Amino acid sequence: MPHPLIDSVTAHARMFVKLRRELQSSSERDLADFRTSDLVAARLEQWGYKVERGVGGGVVAQLRRGRSTKRLGLRADMGAAPLRQAALQGGQGAFGHTAMLLAAAHYLARQGDFCGTLNLVFQPADEGQGGARRMVEEGLFTRYPCDAIYAMHHMPGQPQGRLLLRDGPAMASCDDITITLHGAADPLVAGAAIVMGLQGIVARNVDPLQMVVVQMEAFEAGRADPAQPRTATLQLSVRALDRGVRDTVQRRITALAELQALSYGVQATVDYRRQAPVLVNSAGETEFARQVAAELLGPGQVELLPHTLAGSDDFAYMLERVPGSYLQIGSGDSPGQDFNDDNLPVGAAYWAMLAQCYLH
């Protein structure tokens, strides 16, 4: 039998399903498009939240009640993910994440029972687009201090409505690297040698008990003509679950590329872009989130993940500053790995209960 809080949110679910589809039609993909942000901000202002636009390109809404000094942050990403991220993380679910948090905001504004400060963070440009890092760098937690912060992402392939949690390292870091070879000698041969050398970094330089992936994604050199190519470009990505391992791999890739290129008479320029750090959930906040989930859904609908995920999320930047947890909500076999609208009342009710339990 559903929890009464889920029933309360479900009564307004159709309005937020419609809103999610309206948001998705805008297809915001970068920090320059503010249509989604304006729509989100307008709704929150209607419900009585103090709203600030433009914090790192995002929207922050605050609701205060009572005299308690406790401060909770809830974050939702908004906007469509780039194709590579969508494949890793599940379709265009960010609009669903936004709609879940808006539905919770609507409930809490009307009948939420809490004492303290609730900060709702709507972040644009997730993962490799730099949204979380920009919000943090522009003073998110200075202007809106939080004692804890939480986020939720849908997970295709897991039973619909099930909540999945993990403490400690939960998602990998993400780095994108471009190696450009140039010089009078043939850079194609040097590039081939670098590709082969990269295969040994994980085996020879990393503890075998640590997870790290060095993946070649593209190797371009010359064209279909007899002229010797003057440049070659290699593109690769790295994912790791340990900050020290991440640093080691960066040093080894850079040194290998530069020295191997010199041995073939060319030069290498390494553009190493750190997109998202390792996402680390704090133990206490994760256990609190699990208890709330069990109360809302029952223990059978809550699962502790036995392993980390190879995907990444730049919510990790926020968790470097504030303790918290990033959880997953199963979306079943939703078409195209898109957001499952049946999760909207479940996720919104969870956020509402989490806020009320934390700010009791």
C-alpha positions as CSV (number, residue, x, y, z in Angstrom):
1,M,0.0,0.0,0.0
2,P,1.6,3.4,-1.0
3,H,2.7,5.7,1.7
4,P,0.3,8.6,2.3
5,L,2.9,11.1,1.2
6,I,3.2,9.4,-2.2
7,D,-0.6,9.6,-2.5
8,S,-0.5,13.4,-1.7
9,V,2.1,14.0,-4.4
10,T,0.4,11.8,-6.9
11,A,-2.7,14.1,-6.8
12,H,-0.7,16.7,-8.6
13,A,1.6,14.4,-10.6
14,R,-0.1,15.1,-14.0
15,M,0.8,18.8,-13.7
16,F,4.5,17.9,-13.3
17,V,4.5,15.2,-16.1
18,K,3.2,18.0,-18.4
19,L,5.9,20.3,-17.1
20,R,8.6,17.7,-17.7
21,R,7.6,17.4,-21.3
22,E,7.5,21.1,-21.7
23,L,11.0,21.4,-20.3
24,Q,12.2,18.6,-22.6
25,S,10.8,20.3,-25.6
26,S,13.1,23.3,-24.8
27,S,16.2,20.9,-25.1
28,E,18.5,23.2,-23.1
29,R,22.0,22.0,-23.7
30,D,24.3,24.7,-22.5
31,L,24.7,27.6,-20.2
32,A,23.7,30.1,-22.8
33,D,20.0,28.9,-23.0
34,F,18.0,30.2,-20.1
35,R,14.5,29.2,-21.1
36,T,14.5,26.2,-18.8
37,S,16.0,28.3,-15.9
38,D,13.4,31.0,-16.3
39,L,10.5,28.5,-16.3
40,V,11.8,26.8,-13.2
41,A,12.4,30.1,-11.4
42,A,9.0,31.4,-12.2
43,R,7.2,28.3,-10.8
44,L,9.3,28.5,-7.6
45,E,8.5,32.2,-7.1
46,Q,4.8,31.5,-7.5
47,W,5.0,29.0,-4.6
48,G,6.7,31.5,-2.3
49,Y,10.4,30.6,-2.5
50,K,13.1,33.2,-2.5
51,V,14.7,32.6,-5.9
52,E,18.1,33.7,-7.3
53,R,18.9,33.2,-11.0
54,G,22.4,33.1,-12.4
55,V,24.3,31.4,-9.7
56,G,26.9,29.7,-12.0
57,G,24.1,29.7,-14.7
58,G,21.7,27.9,-12.4
59,V,18.8,28.6,-10.1
60,V,18.7,28.4,-6.3
61,A,15.5,28.6,-4.4
62,Q,15.3,28.9,-0.6
63,L,12.5,28.3,1.8
64,R,12.9,29.1,5.6
65,R,10.7,28.1,8.4
66,G,11.1,28.4,12.2
67,R,14.2,29.2,14.1
68,S,16.3,26.1,13.5
69,T,19.8,26.6,12.1
70,K,19.8,23.4,10.2
71,R,20.3,23.8,6.4
72,L,19.6,21.2,3.8
73,G,20.4,21.2,0.1
74,L,18.7,19.2,-2.7
75,R,20.1,19.4,-6.2
76,A,18.6,18.5,-9.5
77,D,20.3,18.8,-12.9
78,M,18.4,20.4,-15.7
79,G,18.9,20.3,-19.4
80,A,19.6,17.6,-22.0
81,A,22.9,15.6,-21.7
82,P,25.3,15.4,-24.6
83,L,25.0,12.1,-26.5
84,R,27.9,10.3,-25.0
85,Q,26.7,11.1,-21.4
86,A,23.2,10.2,-22.3
87,A,24.3,6.8,-23.5
88,L,26.2,6.2,-20.2
89,Q,23.6,7.7,-17.8
90,G,20.2,7.1,-19.5
91,G,18.6,9.3,-22.0
92,Q,17.4,12.8,-21.4
93,G,16.5,12.1,-17.8
94,A,17.6,15.5,-16.4
95,F,14.2,17.0,-17.2
96,G,12.7,14.3,-15.0
97,H,15.1,15.1,-12.2
98,T,14.1,18.7,-12.4
99,A,10.4,17.8,-12.4
100,M,10.8,15.5,-9.4
101,L,12.4,18.3,-7.3
102,L,9.8,20.9,-8.5
103,A,7.0,18.5,-7.4
104,A,8.6,18.2,-4.0
105,A,9.1,22.0,-3.8
106,H,5.4,22.4,-4.6
107,Y,4.4,20.0,-1.8
108,L,6.8,21.4,0.8
109,A,5.6,25.0,0.1
110,R,2.0,24.1,0.5
111,Q,2.1,21.6,3.4
112,G,5.6,20.8,4.3
113,D,6.3,20.3,8.1
114,F,9.8,21.3,8.8
115,C,12.0,23.8,10.7
116,G,15.1,25.2,9.2
117,T,16.4,26.3,5.8
118,L,15.7,24.3,2.6
119,N,18.0,25.2,-0.4
120,L,16.9,23.8,-3.8
121,V,19.7,23.8,-6.4
122,F,18.8,23.5,-10.1
123,Q,22.1,23.0,-11.9
124,P,22.5,23.4,-15.7
125,A,25.2,21.8,-17.8
126,D,25.9,18.6,-15.9
127,E,29.1,16.4,-16.1
128,G,31.5,17.5,-18.8
129,Q,29.8,20.9,-19.4
130,G,31.0,22.3,-16.1
131,G,27.8,23.3,-14.4
132,A,28.4,22.1,-10.9
133,R,32.0,23.4,-10.8
134,R,30.9,26.8,-12.0
135,M,28.1,27.0,-9.4
136,V,30.6,26.1,-6.6
137,E,33.3,28.5,-7.9
138,E,30.7,31.3,-8.0
139,G,29.9,30.9,-4.4
140,L,27.0,28.5,-4.2
141,F,27.8,27.3,-0.7
142,T,29.0,30.7,0.5
143,R,25.7,32.3,-0.4
144,Y,23.6,29.3,0.5
145,P,25.4,27.2,3.2
146,C,24.3,23.6,3.5
147,D,25.0,21.1,6.3
148,A,24.2,18.3,3.8
149,I,23.3,18.0,0.1
150,Y,21.6,15.2,-1.9
151,A,20.9,14.4,-5.5
152,M,19.1,11.7,-7.4
153,H,19.5,10.2,-10.9
154,H,17.3,7.7,-12.7
155,M,18.7,4.3,-13.5
156,P,17.3,2.3,-16.5
157,G,17.3,-1.4,-16.1
158,Q,16.6,-1.4,-12.4
159,P,13.0,-2.0,-11.0
160,Q,10.9,1.0,-11.4
161,G,10.7,3.1,-8.2
162,R,13.5,1.2,-6.3
163,L,16.0,3.4,-4.6
164,L,19.7,2.4,-4.8
165,L,22.4,3.8,-2.6
166,R,26.1,3.4,-1.9
167,D,28.5,5.1,0.5
168,G,32.1,5.9,-0.2
169,P,33.3,6.1,-3.9
170,A,30.1,5.6,-5.9
171,M,30.9,7.0,-9.4
172,A,34.1,7.4,-11.4
173,S,36.0,10.5,-12.3
174,C,35.9,11.6,-15.9
175,D,38.8,13.1,-17.9
176,D,39.0,13.8,-21.6
177,I,42.4,14.0,-23.3
178,T,43.5,15.2,-26.8
179,I,47.0,14.4,-27.9
180,T,48.2,16.4,-31.0
181,L,51.4,15.3,-32.8
182,H,53.1,17.6,-35.2
183,G,56.5,17.9,-36.8
184,A,58.6,17.1,-39.9
185,A,58.7,13.4,-39.3
186,D,55.7,11.1,-39.8
187,P,53.3,11.6,-36.8
188,L,51.2,8.6,-37.8
189,V,53.8,6.1,-36.8
190,A,54.5,8.0,-33.5
191,G,50.7,8.0,-32.8
192,A,50.5,4.2,-33.4
193,A,53.4,3.8,-30.9
194,I,51.6,6.0,-28.3
195,V,48.4,4.0,-28.7
196,M,50.3,0.8,-28.0
197,G,52.1,2.3,-25.0
198,L,48.9,3.6,-23.5
199,Q,47.6,0.0,-23.2
200,G,50.3,-0.7,-20.6
201,I,49.6,2.2,-18.2
202,V,46.9,0.4,-16.3
203,A,48.7,-2.9,-16.1
204,R,52.1,-1.5,-15.1
205,N,51.4,1.7,-13.1
206,V,48.2,1.1,-11.2
207,D,47.4,-1.2,-8.2
208,P,45.5,-4.2,-9.7
209,L,42.9,-3.8,-7.0
210,Q,42.0,-0.3,-8.2
211,M,39.5,0.3,-11.0
212,V,40.7,2.6,-13.9
213,V,39.8,2.7,-17.6
214,V,42.0,4.3,-20.3
215,Q,39.9,4.2,-23.5
216,M,41.0,5.2,-26.9
217,E,38.2,7.0,-28.7
218,A,39.7,8.4,-32.0
219,F,42.9,8.4,-33.9
220,E,43.0,10.7,-37.0
221,A,46.0,11.3,-39.3
222,G,46.3,12.4,-42.9
223,R,44.0,11.8,-45.8
224,A,43.7,9.4,-48.7
225,D,46.5,10.9,-50.7
226,P,50.3,10.1,-51.0
227,A,51.4,13.2,-49.0
228,Q,52.8,12.5,-45.6
229,P,50.5,13.8,-42.8
230,R,51.9,16.7,-40.9
231,T,49.7,16.2,-37.8
232,A,47.9,13.4,-36.0
233,T,45.3,13.6,-33.2
234,L,44.5,11.0,-30.6
235,Q,41.4,11.4,-28.3
236,L,40.9,9.3,-25.2
237,S,39.1,9.2,-21.9
238,V,40.0,8.1,-18.5
239,R,37.8,7.0,-15.6
240,A,39.0,6.1,-12.1
241,L,37.6,5.6,-8.6
242,D,40.6,6.9,-6.6
243,R,42.0,10.5,-6.6
244,G,45.6,9.3,-6.3
245,V,45.1,6.8,-9.2
246,R,43.6,9.6,-11.3
247,D,46.7,11.8,-10.7
248,T,49.1,8.9,-11.5
249,V,47.3,8.1,-14.8
250,Q,47.5,11.8,-15.8
251,R,51.2,11.9,-15.2
252,R,51.9,8.7,-17.1
253,I,49.8,9.6,-20.1
254,T,51.4,13.0,-20.4
255,A,55.0,11.7,-20.0
256,L,54.4,8.7,-22.3
257,A,52.9,10.9,-25.1
258,E,55.6,13.5,-24.9
259,L,58.6,11.1,-24.7
260,Q,57.3,8.6,-27.3
261,A,56.7,11.5,-29.7
262,L,60.3,12.7,-29.2
263,S,61.6,9.3,-29.9
264,Y,60.0,9.4,-33.4
265,G,61.1,13.0,-34.1
266,V,57.8,14.8,-33.5
267,Q,56.3,16.8,-30.7
268,A,53.2,16.1,-28.6
269,T,50.8,18.6,-27.2
270,V,48.7,17.1,-24.4
271,D,45.4,18.8,-23.6
272,Y,44.2,17.0,-20.4
273,R,40.7,18.1,-19.3
274,R,39.4,17.1,-15.9
275,Q,35.6,17.0,-16.3
276,A,34.4,15.5,-13.1
277,P,36.1,14.2,-9.9
278,V,35.4,10.9,-8.2
279,L,31.9,11.0,-6.6
280,V,32.2,10.1,-2.9
281,N,29.1,9.7,-0.8
282,S,29.6,10.3,2.9
283,A,28.6,7.4,5.2
284,G,26.4,9.2,7.7
285,E,24.4,11.1,5.1
286,T,24.0,7.9,3.0
287,E,22.7,5.9,5.9
288,F,20.2,8.7,6.7
289,A,19.0,8.6,3.1
290,R,18.6,4.8,3.3
291,Q,16.5,5.1,6.5
292,V,14.2,7.6,4.9
293,A,13.9,5.5,1.8
294,A,13.0,2.4,3.9
295,E,10.3,4.4,5.8
296,L,8.8,5.7,2.5
297,L,8.9,2.6,0.3
298,G,9.6,-0.4,2.7
299,P,13.0,-2.2,2.9
300,G,12.2,-4.4,-0.1
301,Q,12.3,-1.3,-2.4
302,V,15.7,-0.1,-1.1
303,E,19.0,-1.6,-2.2
304,L,22.7,-0.9,-1.3
305,L,24.7,-1.1,-4.5
306,P,27.5,-3.7,-4.1
307,H,29.8,-2.0,-6.6
308,T,30.7,1.5,-8.0
309,L,29.4,2.8,-11.3
310,A,31.7,3.5,-14.2
311,G,29.6,6.6,-15.2
312,S,30.3,10.0,-13.7
313,D,28.4,13.1,-12.5
314,D,29.8,16.5,-11.6
315,F,27.6,16.6,-8.5
316,A,31.0,15.3,-7.2
317,Y,32.2,18.9,-7.1
318,M,29.5,19.7,-4.6
319,L,30.2,16.6,-2.5
320,E,33.8,17.8,-2.2
321,R,32.6,20.9,-0.3
322,V,29.5,19.5,1.6
323,P,28.8,16.0,2.9
324,G,25.9,14.3,1.2
325,S,24.9,11.4,-1.0
326,Y,23.9,10.8,-4.6
327,L,21.3,8.0,-5.1
328,Q,19.7,6.3,-8.0
329,I,16.0,5.6,-8.7
330,G,15.2,2.6,-10.9
331,S,13.3,3.5,-14.0
332,G,12.6,0.0,-15.3
333,D,12.8,-0.6,-19.0
334,S,11.7,2.8,-20.1
335,P,11.8,3.4,-23.9
336,G,15.1,4.8,-25.1
337,Q,16.4,4.8,-21.5
338,D,14.4,8.0,-21.0
339,F,12.9,9.1,-17.7
340,N,9.9,7.0,-16.4
341,D,7.1,9.3,-15.5
342,D,5.8,6.8,-12.9
343,N,8.8,7.8,-10.9
344,L,7.8,11.4,-10.6
345,P,5.5,11.0,-7.5
346,V,7.9,8.5,-5.9
347,G,11.0,10.7,-6.3
348,A,9.1,13.8,-5.3
349,A,7.7,12.1,-2.2
350,Y,11.1,10.9,-1.3
351,W,12.6,14.4,-1.5
352,A,9.7,15.8,0.6
353,M,10.2,13.2,3.3
354,L,13.9,13.6,3.3
355,A,13.5,17.3,3.8
356,Q,11.0,16.9,6.6
357,C,13.0,14.3,8.4
358,Y,16.2,16.2,8.1
359,L,14.7,19.6,9.1
360,H,12.5,18.2,11.8
